[in-house]
């Protein structure tokens, strides 16, 4: 057996050996799991419920998962079921889950010691996709500053509107303004109104403020930092920023026009609104499904064609390394570019004067196929367990995986086993793409040998 410097035998204590995650992505997933457990423990306290007694375990777990994974799906009415303490717990979970537990931990370490260790930098780099390790400290501070500033501005606007236009007491208006601002920027979709934001369907101050906060939070922290650094120099933007912004505007326009077209004359949704109201509602629901979860009309009253459009938007999601879910717009952009290159007979995939490496293309395919497989499997189980129409269960599955939070009104009707499936899907949608993409990148290596090439028949 090995000896130390004094000649004494060193006997390994197997029980004392601690297993550590193999790479930072696993730590990120573990941090979200711990956050869910802490949130559940707080929400199960009697003080968290507005009524008598404590919330059932499955209600607390579902709500905590939805808040930490910034989804917004609920099995109870947030406005009436939870006390002020419970709503504060939900708000803290939203902020922690949106900003990222690894970012929060690194910020705390930075505030206490004025420096970040290598392991902390690696963890933060995984969460916010910093491309250079030396930039982590600066980006972390920028992320925190931008998030708090945008939330403060949105909260101020919402507070003023609720106080001046709706005669809310200033304290209540400030609380509602802050809650909905944090929920919007972190793309959570939780609201303190029983009808979500239906009462503000034609109120531009509320709807546009929430929508702009949703779009800003959904761009992703690397894009936001780059826009702050070089706002008027697109030529100096990275390929990631260019792809994110381009696909964001394309999806915003396509989603808005599609929802407007399908719901224009629907008497239960856009039909009673005037022209400005329809345009506002169309923009609101064109932006929201990409990860936010707010609604200003009843989604249950929409047509199934609108549901299908919303399904697609929810699955794509918004920007990487932000508060959004789904496969992310850059993943979708890479897939579109791959199809375009194949249609043109090109052997390389190019965008904005840059070539996208084969590793990134394979990762995009893997993330998309695995995500789609998870949604399909969840839909089959939800349909079999609940007996509800497949169009509604598919909508619910896409909403959970995309961490969106929209629903056709069936979440609370689902049996507990189906709600547990949604819990797993929300967790997978928030942490899965990050963990999978990072794991694939870390495992990528050149093979030492190659097999003979043989082409199968495609199509």
Backbone torsions as a table, in degrees:
resi	resn	phi	psi	omega
1	UNK	NA	153.3	-178.1
2	UNK	-65.6	148.8	179.3
3	UNK	-115.7	154.1	175.0
4	UNK	-91.8	-173.1	-175.3
5	UNK	-63.1	-28.6	-178.7
6	UNK	-86.5	1.8	178.0
7	UNK	85.6	3.7	-179.3
8	UNK	-85.3	147.4	179.4
9	UNK	-70.1	139.3	175.5
10	UNK	-103.4	112.5	-179.1
11	UNK	-101.8	113.9	-179.3
12	UNK	-65.4	131.1	177.3
13	UNK	-93.2	99.6	-175.6
14	UNK	-61.0	-33.6	-178.6
15	UNK	-70.6	-20.6	-178.0
16	UNK	-91.6	-8.1	-178.9
17	UNK	-75.3	125.7	-179.1
18	UNK	-100.8	129.0	176.7
19	UNK	-80.0	131.8	178.0
20	UNK	-113.9	152.1	178.1
21	UNK	-57.0	147.0	-174.7
22	UNK	-74.0	-26.9	176.5
23	UNK	-152.8	163.0	-171.9
24	UNK	-57.5	-29.4	-178.2
25	UNK	-60.1	-34.5	178.0
26	UNK	-67.9	-33.5	177.8
27	UNK	-66.6	-39.7	177.8
28	UNK	-60.6	-47.4	178.7
29	UNK	-61.5	-41.0	179.0
30	UNK	-65.0	-36.6	179.3
31	UNK	-64.5	-40.7	176.7
32	UNK	-64.5	-38.7	178.5
33	UNK	-63.5	-42.8	177.8
34	UNK	-63.9	-41.0	177.9
35	UNK	-59.8	-39.3	177.7
36	UNK	-64.7	-42.1	179.1
37	UNK	-63.1	-43.6	178.9
38	UNK	-64.6	-44.3	178.3
39	UNK	-61.5	-40.5	177.4
40	UNK	-62.4	-44.1	-179.6
41	UNK	-61.3	-36.6	179.5
42	UNK	-75.7	-38.9	-178.2
43	UNK	-73.7	-19.8	-180.0
44	UNK	-82.7	-7.6	177.1
45	UNK	-68.7	144.2	177.9
46	UNK	-57.7	-30.2	-179.3
47	UNK	-66.9	-18.1	-177.5
48	UNK	-82.5	-17.0	-176.6
49	UNK	-101.4	139.3	-179.7
50	UNK	-72.5	-33.1	-179.9
51	UNK	-89.8	-174.2	-179.9
52	UNK	-71.4	150.6	176.7
53	UNK	78.4	-177.1	-179.2
54	UNK	-102.9	158.2	177.9
55	UNK	-70.0	142.5	174.7
56	UNK	-58.5	154.6	-175.8
57	UNK	-59.9	-42.9	-176.5
58	UNK	-68.9	-31.0	176.3
59	UNK	-68.1	-45.3	179.1
60	UNK	-64.3	-41.8	-179.6
61	UNK	-65.8	-44.2	-179.8
62	UNK	-62.3	-45.3	-178.1
63	UNK	-66.2	-43.3	179.7
64	UNK	-63.5	-41.9	178.2
65	UNK	-63.2	-44.0	179.7
66	UNK	-63.0	-37.7	-179.5
67	UNK	-73.8	-48.2	-178.8
68	UNK	-65.3	-37.1	178.4
69	UNK	-87.0	12.3	178.1
70	UNK	42.9	55.0	-178.2
71	UNK	-100.1	-65.4	-180.0
72	UNK	110.5	-7.5	174.3
73	UNK	-67.6	140.2	-178.1
74	UNK	-138.9	150.4	175.4
75	UNK	-107.2	-4.7	175.0
76	UNK	-137.1	164.4	179.7
77	UNK	-78.0	114.4	-177.9
78	UNK	-59.0	-35.4	-174.5
79	UNK	-70.3	-33.9	-172.9
80	UNK	-112.6	-25.1	-175.2
81	UNK	-79.2	-38.9	-175.0
82	UNK	-97.5	144.5	175.9
83	UNK	-76.6	177.6	176.9
84	UNK	-59.8	-39.4	177.1
85	UNK	-62.1	-44.7	178.5
86	UNK	-62.6	-39.3	178.0
87	UNK	-67.1	-35.0	175.6
88	UNK	-65.3	-40.8	177.1
89	UNK	-59.8	-44.3	178.4
90	UNK	-61.3	-42.6	-179.8
91	UNK	-62.8	-44.1	178.8
92	UNK	-63.8	-40.5	177.4
93	UNK	-62.7	-39.7	177.9
94	UNK	-62.5	-47.3	-178.0
95	UNK	-64.3	-43.1	179.4
96	UNK	-66.6	-44.3	-179.6
97	UNK	-69.5	-33.7	179.6
98	UNK	-73.5	-47.8	-179.4
99	UNK	-72.3	-27.6	177.7
100	UNK	101.9	127.0	-177.1
101	UNK	-63.7	-35.0	179.8
102	UNK	-70.3	-34.9	176.5
103	UNK	-66.2	-43.8	179.0
104	UNK	-62.6	-43.4	178.9
105	UNK	-62.7	-40.6	-180.0
106	UNK	-69.1	-38.6	176.8
107	UNK	-62.9	-40.1	178.5
108	UNK	-63.8	-44.8	178.3
109	UNK	-62.9	-38.5	179.5
110	UNK	-65.7	-39.6	180.0
111	UNK	-68.1	-34.0	-177.0
112	UNK	-82.4	-40.3	-173.5
113	UNK	-113.6	-5.4	-179.6
114	UNK	64.2	13.1	178.7
115	UNK	-153.4	158.6	178.8
116	UNK	-116.2	134.9	174.6
117	UNK	-76.7	167.6	-178.1
118	UNK	-60.6	-43.3	-178.4
119	UNK	-64.5	-41.2	178.5
120	UNK	-64.6	-38.4	178.1
121	UNK	-64.8	-39.7	178.6
122	UNK	-64.4	-41.1	179.4
123	UNK	-65.3	-46.0	179.1
124	UNK	-65.2	-36.5	179.2
125	UNK	-62.7	-38.3	177.5
126	UNK	-64.3	-40.3	-175.4
127	UNK	-72.2	-40.1	-173.9
128	UNK	-111.8	6.7	175.2
129	UNK	56.8	46.8	174.0
130	UNK	-72.9	130.1	-174.6
131	UNK	-81.2	-26.6	179.3
132	UNK	-121.9	129.3	-173.7
133	UNK	-61.1	-33.8	-178.4
134	UNK	-67.9	-14.8	-178.3
135	UNK	-88.9	-5.2	-170.4
136	UNK	-58.4	-46.9	-177.4
137	UNK	-60.1	-47.7	-178.0
138	UNK	-65.4	-41.4	-179.2
139	UNK	-67.8	-39.0	178.2
140	UNK	-59.0	-47.3	179.1
141	UNK	-64.1	-39.2	178.1
142	UNK	-65.2	-40.8	178.3
143	UNK	-60.8	-48.0	-179.1
144	UNK	-63.0	-45.6	-177.9
145	UNK	-64.0	-45.7	-178.1
146	UNK	-65.7	-42.8	-178.8
147	UNK	-61.2	-49.9	-178.4
148	UNK	-65.2	-38.8	-179.6
149	UNK	-65.1	-46.0	-178.2
150	UNK	-66.7	-40.2	177.9
151	UNK	-64.2	-37.9	178.8
152	UNK	-66.2	-43.3	179.3
153	UNK	-63.2	-47.5	179.7
154	UNK	-63.2	-40.0	178.9
155	UNK	-63.9	-38.2	179.5
156	UNK	-64.2	-45.4	179.7
157	UNK	-63.0	-46.8	-179.0
158	UNK	-65.4	-39.7	178.7
159	UNK	-61.9	-47.1	179.3
160	UNK	-61.3	-40.6	-179.4
161	UNK	-66.7	-45.4	-179.3
162	UNK	-66.4	-35.4	-178.6
163	UNK	-73.8	-46.0	-173.0
164	UNK	-85.1	-36.8	-173.8
165	UNK	-96.9	-23.4	-175.4
166	UNK	-118.9	8.5	174.5
167	UNK	55.9	32.4	173.9
168	UNK	-75.1	140.5	172.9
169	UNK	-56.4	147.6	-172.3
170	UNK	-59.1	-38.0	179.4
171	UNK	-65.3	-46.5	179.4
172	UNK	-66.3	-40.2	178.7
173	UNK	-62.9	-40.5	179.4
174	UNK	-65.5	-42.0	179.6
175	UNK	-65.2	-45.7	179.0
176	UNK	-65.5	-39.8	178.5
177	UNK	-62.7	-44.5	179.5
178	UNK	-65.3	-46.1	-177.1
179	UNK	-60.1	-49.8	-176.5
180	UNK	-71.8	-27.4	175.5
181	UNK	-66.8	-48.9	178.8
182	UNK	-64.2	-41.5	179.6
183	UNK	-63.8	-37.8	-178.7
184	UNK	-73.1	-48.8	-177.3
185	UNK	-63.8	-35.2	178.4
186	UNK	-87.8	8.3	175.0
187	UNK	56.7	39.8	-175.3
188	UNK	-89.3	-41.6	178.6
189	UNK	85.8	0.9	174.5
190	UNK	-72.6	140.4	178.7
191	UNK	-136.3	152.8	179.8
192	UNK	-97.6	18.2	173.2
193	UNK	-116.0	139.4	-176.9
194	UNK	-63.2	-26.3	178.5
195	UNK	-99.2	20.3	-175.2
196	UNK	61.6	-114.5	179.8
197	UNK	-120.7	26.7	-177.9
198	UNK	-61.8	-36.0	-178.8
199	UNK	-65.9	-15.7	-178.9
200	UNK	-108.3	25.0	-173.5
201	UNK	-58.4	-35.9	-178.9
202	UNK	-112.1	19.4	177.7
203	UNK	-98.1	104.8	-177.1
204	UNK	-64.2	-35.2	-179.1
205	UNK	-61.4	-44.8	-179.5
206	UNK	-77.2	-51.0	-174.9
207	UNK	-62.9	-45.5	-178.4
208	UNK	-70.2	-37.4	177.5
209	UNK	-61.8	-46.8	178.6
210	UNK	-63.3	-43.7	-178.2
211	UNK	-63.3	-45.0	179.8
212	UNK	-64.8	-37.7	176.6
213	UNK	-64.8	-40.1	178.2
214	UNK	-62.3	-46.2	-178.8
215	UNK	-64.2	-43.3	-179.3
216	UNK	-62.9	-46.7	179.4
217	UNK	-66.6	-28.4	-177.6
218	UNK	-81.8	-11.0	179.5
219	UNK	-68.4	-30.0	-176.8
220	UNK	100.4	142.4	-174.5
221	UNK	-63.6	-40.2	177.7
222	UNK	-59.2	-39.3	178.9
223	UNK	-67.1	-44.4	-180.0
224	UNK	-60.7	-44.4	179.8
225	UNK	-63.2	-41.4	-179.5
226	UNK	-67.7	-36.7	177.9
227	UNK	-67.0	-33.3	177.2
228	UNK	-70.6	-38.7	-177.2
229	UNK	-72.2	-47.0	-178.0
230	UNK	-131.6	70.8	-172.9
231	UNK	-66.0	-32.0	-173.5
232	UNK	-112.1	21.2	-178.2
233	UNK	-126.1	72.0	-179.0
234	UNK	-57.7	-28.9	-179.3
235	UNK	-64.0	-22.1	-179.1
236	UNK	-97.4	-1.5	178.7
237	UNK	-71.8	151.0	177.1
238	UNK	-74.1	164.0	177.4
239	UNK	-60.7	-37.3	179.0
240	UNK	-59.6	-45.2	179.9
241	UNK	-64.9	-43.4	-179.4
242	UNK	-63.6	-44.0	179.0
243	UNK	-65.3	-41.6	-178.9
244	UNK	-63.3	-48.5	-178.3
245	UNK	-66.0	-43.9	-179.5
246	UNK	-61.5	-50.0	-178.0
247	UNK	-68.8	-31.7	177.6
248	UNK	-61.8	-48.0	-179.1
249	UNK	-67.3	-38.2	178.9
250	UNK	-62.5	-45.7	-179.1
251	UNK	-70.2	-35.6	176.0
252	UNK	-61.4	-46.3	-179.6
253	UNK	-66.4	-45.7	-178.3
254	UNK	-65.0	-43.4	179.7
255	UNK	-64.3	-43.3	180.0
256	UNK	-62.8	-47.5	-178.5
257	UNK	-65.1	-39.5	-178.8
258	UNK	-67.0	-46.6	179.6
259	UNK	-64.4	-41.1	177.1
260	UNK	-60.1	-46.0	-177.5
261	UNK	-64.0	-41.4	-176.5
262	UNK	-80.4	-24.7	-175.9
263	UNK	-110.0	2.6	-172.5
264	UNK	-53.5	-45.3	-175.5
265	UNK	-109.0	11.1	179.2
266	UNK	-69.6	115.4	-175.5
267	UNK	-66.2	-16.3	-179.0
268	UNK	-92.9	-7.4	-177.9
269	UNK	-130.1	-88.2	-174.5
270	UNK	-88.0	-17.2	-173.0
271	UNK	-52.6	-49.3	-177.2
272	UNK	-71.8	-10.6	-176.1
273	UNK	-79.9	151.1	173.0
274	UNK	-77.8	-179.6	-175.3
275	UNK	-59.9	-50.2	177.8
276	UNK	-60.1	-36.9	179.3
277	UNK	-66.0	-40.1	178.1
278	UNK	-64.7	-43.9	179.2
279	UNK	-63.1	-41.2	179.0
280	UNK	-65.0	-45.6	179.9
281	UNK	-66.2	-36.8	178.2
282	UNK	-64.3	-43.2	178.0
283	UNK	-65.9	-40.8	179.5
284	UNK	-59.9	-44.8	-176.9
285	UNK	-88.0	-7.1	170.3
286	UNK	-82.7	-29.7	179.9
287	UNK	-88.8	-39.9	-173.8
288	UNK	-60.5	-44.8	-175.8
289	UNK	-62.4	-15.1	-178.4
290	UNK	-76.2	-1.0	167.3
291	UNK	161.7	-5.9	-169.1
292	UNK	-81.2	-58.3	178.4
293	UNK	100.5	-3.4	174.5
294	UNK	-79.5	153.1	174.8
295	UNK	-143.1	140.1	177.4
296	UNK	-110.7	0.7	167.8
297	UNK	-135.5	166.3	-178.0
298	UNK	-78.1	114.6	179.5
299	UNK	-66.1	-27.7	178.4
300	UNK	-64.8	-21.3	-179.8
301	UNK	-93.6	-4.7	178.7
302	UNK	-73.1	161.2	175.8
303	UNK	-76.9	161.4	-177.6
304	UNK	-68.0	-25.5	175.3
305	UNK	-65.8	-38.8	176.5
306	UNK	-67.1	-36.3	176.0
307	UNK	-61.5	-41.8	-178.2
308	UNK	-65.6	-42.1	175.4
309	UNK	-59.4	-44.0	179.6
310	UNK	-64.6	-38.2	176.5
311	UNK	-56.3	-46.4	-178.7
312	UNK	-63.5	-45.2	-179.7
313	UNK	-64.1	-39.7	-179.7
314	UNK	-66.5	-37.5	-179.2
315	UNK	-69.4	-37.3	179.1
316	UNK	-69.7	-45.4	179.2
317	UNK	79.4	-151.7	-177.1
318	UNK	-127.1	-144.8	-172.6
319	UNK	-76.2	154.2	178.0
320	UNK	-73.7	157.1	175.6
321	UNK	56.7	39.6	177.1
322	UNK	-135.0	-147.5	-176.5
323	UNK	-98.2	8.3	-173.8
324	UNK	-93.2	175.4	175.4
325	UNK	-125.0	-156.0	-177.7
326	UNK	77.8	-172.1	179.5
327	UNK	-79.9	-11.0	178.0
328	UNK	85.3	148.4	-174.3
329	UNK	-67.3	-32.4	179.0
330	UNK	-67.8	-36.6	175.6
331	UNK	-61.5	-45.5	178.9
332	UNK	-64.5	-39.7	179.4
333	UNK	-62.5	-41.3	178.7
334	UNK	-63.4	-40.1	178.1
335	UNK	-63.6	-42.8	178.7
336	UNK	-63.1	-42.3	179.5
337	UNK	-66.1	-35.5	177.3
338	UNK	-64.2	-43.3	178.4
339	UNK	-64.8	-42.1	179.8
340	UNK	-63.4	-41.9	179.1
341	UNK	-64.9	-40.4	179.1
342	UNK	-66.0	-39.5	179.5
343	UNK	-64.9	-30.1	179.2
344	UNK	-89.7	-0.7	179.2
345	UNK	75.0	24.5	-178.9
346	UNK	-95.5	142.4	-178.4
347	UNK	-87.8	-10.1	178.6
348	UNK	-122.1	154.2	178.3
349	UNK	-106.9	118.1	-175.1
350	UNK	-122.7	151.9	176.6
351	UNK	-157.5	129.9	177.3
352	UNK	52.5	42.6	177.4
353	UNK	73.7	16.7	179.0
354	UNK	-129.1	149.1	177.9
355	UNK	-99.5	129.4	179.0
356	UNK	-85.6	122.5	-176.4
357	UNK	-66.0	157.2	-179.1
358	UNK	-62.1	-32.0	178.7
359	UNK	-61.7	-41.7	178.3
360	UNK	-65.8	-36.2	178.4
361	UNK	-65.6	-43.6	179.4
362	UNK	-66.0	-38.0	177.6
363	UNK	-63.8	-40.6	178.8
364	UNK	-62.1	-43.1	178.5
365	UNK	-64.2	-43.3	-178.0
366	UNK	-64.3	-46.3	180.0
367	UNK	-60.5	-43.3	-177.7
368	UNK	-67.2	-46.9	-176.8
369	UNK	-67.2	-42.8	179.3
370	UNK	-65.7	-42.0	177.9
371	UNK	-62.6	-44.4	179.2
372	UNK	-65.2	-38.0	177.5
373	UNK	-63.4	-40.1	178.7
374	UNK	-64.1	-41.2	179.8
375	UNK	-66.1	-43.8	-180.0
376	UNK	-63.4	-45.9	179.7
377	UNK	-62.0	-42.9	178.6
378	UNK	-63.9	-38.7	179.9
379	UNK	-63.5	-42.7	178.2
380	UNK	-60.3	-44.2	-179.4
381	UNK	-67.9	-43.3	179.7
382	UNK	-61.2	-42.8	-179.4
383	UNK	-66.4	-42.6	-178.9
384	UNK	-67.1	-37.7	-176.6
385	UNK	-79.0	-35.4	-173.1
386	UNK	-97.8	-26.7	-175.7
387	UNK	74.0	10.0	179.5
388	UNK	-81.0	160.4	178.9
389	UNK	-57.4	143.5	-175.8
390	UNK	-64.8	-31.5	179.0
391	UNK	-62.1	-33.8	179.5
392	UNK	-77.8	-41.7	179.4
393	UNK	-69.2	-33.9	176.0
394	UNK	-64.4	-41.7	177.0
395	UNK	-59.7	-44.0	-179.2
396	UNK	-64.3	-40.9	179.9
397	UNK	-66.9	-44.2	177.3
398	UNK	-62.0	-39.6	-179.9
399	UNK	-64.1	-41.3	180.0
400	UNK	-69.3	-46.8	-179.5
401	UNK	-64.9	-38.5	179.4
402	UNK	-79.6	3.1	-174.8
403	UNK	46.1	48.5	-177.5
404	UNK	-94.9	-57.8	178.8
405	UNK	101.7	-1.1	175.7
406	UNK	-74.6	152.6	-179.4
407	UNK	-152.1	153.3	173.7
408	UNK	-89.3	7.8	175.6
409	UNK	102.8	15.6	-174.6
410	UNK	-106.2	-4.5	-172.7
411	UNK	-56.9	-49.7	-178.5
412	UNK	-70.5	-21.0	-179.1
413	UNK	-81.0	-18.1	-176.8
414	UNK	-67.0	145.3	174.2
415	UNK	-65.6	160.0	-176.4
416	UNK	-56.5	-42.8	177.0
417	UNK	-57.5	-37.1	177.5
418	UNK	-69.0	-37.7	176.2
419	UNK	-65.1	-33.6	175.9
420	UNK	-66.1	-34.2	175.6
421	UNK	-63.7	-41.2	178.0
422	UNK	-64.7	-35.9	176.5
423	UNK	-59.3	-48.2	179.1
424	UNK	-63.6	-37.4	-178.7
425	UNK	-69.2	-38.7	176.8
426	UNK	-63.7	-43.3	179.1
427	UNK	-64.6	-42.6	178.3
428	UNK	-64.2	-41.4	-179.0
429	UNK	-65.7	-31.7	-179.3
430	UNK	-82.3	-40.4	-174.3
431	UNK	-106.1	-23.2	-173.8
432	UNK	-59.8	-55.4	-179.8
433	UNK	-58.3	-38.1	178.1
434	UNK	-63.7	-51.1	-177.5
435	UNK	-64.2	-44.5	-177.1
436	UNK	-65.8	-47.8	-178.8
437	UNK	-62.7	-41.0	179.5
438	UNK	-67.7	-42.5	179.5
439	UNK	-62.3	-41.9	178.9
440	UNK	-64.6	-40.0	-179.7
441	UNK	-66.5	-39.9	-178.5
442	UNK	-71.5	-27.7	-178.3
443	UNK	-87.3	-8.3	-175.5
444	UNK	-69.4	127.5	177.8
445	UNK	-155.4	156.1	179.6
446	UNK	-75.4	132.5	178.7
447	UNK	-70.2	151.7	179.3
448	UNK	-81.7	-15.0	177.8
449	UNK	-151.7	162.0	-180.0
450	UNK	-128.7	141.6	176.8
451	UNK	-79.4	160.0	174.5
452	UNK	-60.5	144.7	-175.9
453	UNK	-86.8	135.1	174.2
454	UNK	-146.1	130.5	-172.8
455	UNK	-96.3	121.6	174.8
456	UNK	-77.8	167.5	177.1
457	UNK	-80.8	124.6	-179.7
458	UNK	-107.3	128.0	177.5
459	UNK	89.4	NA	NA
